[in-house]
Structure formats: structure tokens, C-alpha cells
Amino acid sequence: MATTRCVSINTSIPGPKSMELIEKRKTYVPKGVGNNSPIFVEKADGALVHDVDGNVLLDFAGAIGTLNVGHRPEEVVEAIKAQLDKYIHTCFHVAMYEPYLALAEKLAEITPGSFEKKTILLNSGAEAVENAVKIARKYTGRSGIVSFTRGFHGRTLLGMSLTSKVKPYKFQMGPFAPATYKAMFPYPLHRPVGMTEEEYAEFCVGQFEDFLYTEVAPEELAAVIMEPVQGEGGFIVPHKTFVQGIYNICRKHNILFIADEVQTGFGRTGEMFASTHFGIEPDLITMSKSLAAGLPISAVLGRAEIMDAPVPGEIGGTYGGSPLGCAAALAVIEKIEKENLVERSRQIGEQIMKNFTALQQEVPIIAEVRGLGAMCAIELIHPSTKQPMKEFTAIYTKALCEQGVIVLSAGVHGNVLRFLTPLVITDEQLQEGLSIMNRLLVSMYQSTVATEVK
């Protein structure tokens, strides 16, 4: 089998040991728990994953954007070990601990806005969204929450209520939470012919203003929640005019603006937080994923007066802000700052965007190359039928894994390839992964779509 500088595939994918574990998984784990790659991991370091069969793969998925500082960074491992030697858990509600305060202080320092901020620490992105909504409702005395088409905010009941994708997420899972509304989010690739991106953004802001007349009155709304760059929806990057337009409407009507930075945070987009790109200072920010290099922790940070609206006991949880998670998170942020991984994110993004832009002419199914920092994607659309290429994308991601590159799809039609490489990936590893992707994409296109087009 092929062996390159980093990738080493010595068996079929999945290999015999992984296949044996897959059978065991079928017995004990529900099928609803989806799996992208048919491998079982033995160990992982940096941007490399070693499976139980001895294969080495490049990770371009990063545990769905959880590993900005890579797998098992030494500094984070040491911080976790040091905390383990002191205590594992006391529950912050029962016996407080300093790492919780240290992390809250650090988050206040690195997030947008010069106002006083406070933070509650939780366990997951979905839990952060749930609590952000609770806090917004408590502060405003209003109940309505607006999210956007193609948005994703978690798999809990309220998170699904705010999410805009029926299959696989919402189908037959209702009824969903009341007082939740969906507004139009721009999709620049599909804007009307002859309209510039800025004109399209202005049009979408106008649609939102109409929405406040046709769907829900602004005085009923507690908050608008927005991913600055949509994740699961297909890495849709809105124009600055749109984000600022919605933000200003919120200011006008005293509606809180919640930035869901669960996937975009901690350097992924070429800024510590994506909100900075758009020149906004959110009232509340939800964060998780790359906060702690794989340990389960999340946060809601916001203006101090908003965060203080709930009374003691109304927000929190047994495991929220675990000492191990706090220690890991502090080490993650230090590593991002020390190694300038925000700038590295921009460099990675430039290489990915340049690579696929150059490939577009040879492979015209690449309808768009888009991204912000190292949060990049390509969308595959059939050049003749103009239909999303969901099946092709699924076959391609499977074949990529077999050749040693782990990549995720996204988008409501499943025809977007999203790239979430660890920000510690080397240029050599990045170029090797891109080379594998290029060769396979050209080959698949020429053997299938190109023959149809002719």
C-alpha cells in the first residue's frame, strides 16, 4: 500500500482490528451515534492519527474543530497531569476552586469588547447555547429567540429548535421549543445574478427588517443568535455588512446579540474570535470545542450586568467548568498566544484556498472555494445539472479516509467539504494532505462527471 512522508496505510480501511471493533460497536452502541471514519484510534499526536491497525492518517477534521492546538499538545497534557495531582472535582457550587476564576478572567481578556464581563463554565456547546438563551430571557424579560437558516446550535431540544437542518437532526424529533424563529441567512454563492455581495448583504438585512413585521415583533425578542461563520451549514461566510446590519438592528430594539463561537473560536478564523472580523461586540458569546483541546468544557461569556440577571441556583451544573477542563483551557490559550496560532491560521487558510482555487479550472465541480482563516470549505455542484453532489461528496470523503486523510462534509445538502486542520499542522503535512485530495478529486471527476459532461 502507498506510504508517504506522514501518511502510512498498511491495511485496508477499516483494517481487521477496526472491523472487529465495528462489530462490537454495532452490538453495544446505538446506530444513531454517527461515525465519519471507519477506524478506531490507538493514539494521536499533532495532526496525525494512528489507528489500531497501525495505519497513520492526516487529520483534516480536528474532532469537528475541537483540536486547534492539535492532538495531545505537551503543554496541555502537563497541565492536566498537574491538576490531577491536586484534585479532580469538587463541584464549583459546593467547593470553589481558583482555576475556574483564572479561566473566566482570561476569557474576559481575550474576547471582543472593553466592557466588564462575566463567565459561566459548562460542559458542551449545546449546554452553552441553552444557558445563553436562559440568561438572555431572564435579563430582557422577553422569550423570543431568532436563529438563522442553515444554522446549527446543538442537539439538545432547544439547540435543535434553533437549528435549521431537518435530516439527520430534527426529523421526527419534535415538537420543538416555542418562541423560536428562523430568519434568512445569506448564501453568497446563490445570490441573484448581477447583485454584488454587498448588495446581497443589504438585501438580506432588509429581509430581516421585514421579518420583524411579518413573523415576530422586536419587543417580543430576547435575543438573536448567530454563528459568525456557519459551521454545519457549510462554512458560509457572510458579508460584514450583513452581520453589522443585524447587530445594529438588535441595538436599536434592545435585543441581545449572541455570537455562537463554538466552532469559530480560539483562532480558527484568523482571529481569536470570529466576531472581531465583523467589528461587533456581542452581548453574549458561547464557546466550547477548541477551548480545552478535547476535554469537555464550554462557556457563556457576556456583559456583566446581563450575566448577573439569574439569581443563585438558576444556572450551573454539577460538572460545569471542571478543574481538569479549566487547567487544559488555560494551557490551550497560552499555547495559542505563545505560538501565534492565530496568524498560523491565516497562513493555513491561504494555502488551502490557493490550492483549491487553482484546481477549479481542472475540476469544475468545485463551485466555490470559501473560508475565513483556517475555516475553509469547497462546495461541489454538478456543472451541467447545477445540483448539489451529495453522493459524490460522500464517496470522496470515504475514499480520502482509505488513502489516509480524514475530512468531514457539511451543508444542508451534504455537498460541502470542510477543512478543520489543527493549527499546529506543518506545511509538509498540509501539502501532503492537499496533494492526496487533489489527485483523488481529479481522478474521480475524470472517471465520472467529466464523461457525463462530454
Secondary structure, DSSP 8 states (H G I E B T S, - for coil): --B-SS-B--S-SS-HHHHHHHHHHHHHS-TTS--SSS--EEEEEBTEEEETTS-EEEESSHHHHT-TT-BS-HHHHHHHHHHHTT-S---TTTS--HHHHHHHHHHHHHSS-SS-EEEEEESSHHHHHHHHHHHHHHHHS--EEEEETT----SSHHHHHH---IIIIITT-----SSEEEE----GGG--TT--HHHHHHHHHHHHHHHHHHT--GGGEEEEEE-SSBTTTT-B---HHHHHHHHHHHHHHT-EEEEE-TTTTTTTTSSSSGGGGGT---SEEEE-GGGTTTS--EEEEEEHHHHT-S-TTSS--TTTT-HHHHHHHHHHHHHHHHTTHHHHHHHHHHHHHHHHHHHTTT-TTEEEEEEETTEEEEEEB-TTT--B-HHHHHHHHHHHHHTTEE-EEESTTS-EEEE---TT--HHHHHHHHHHHHHHHHHHHHHTHHHHH-
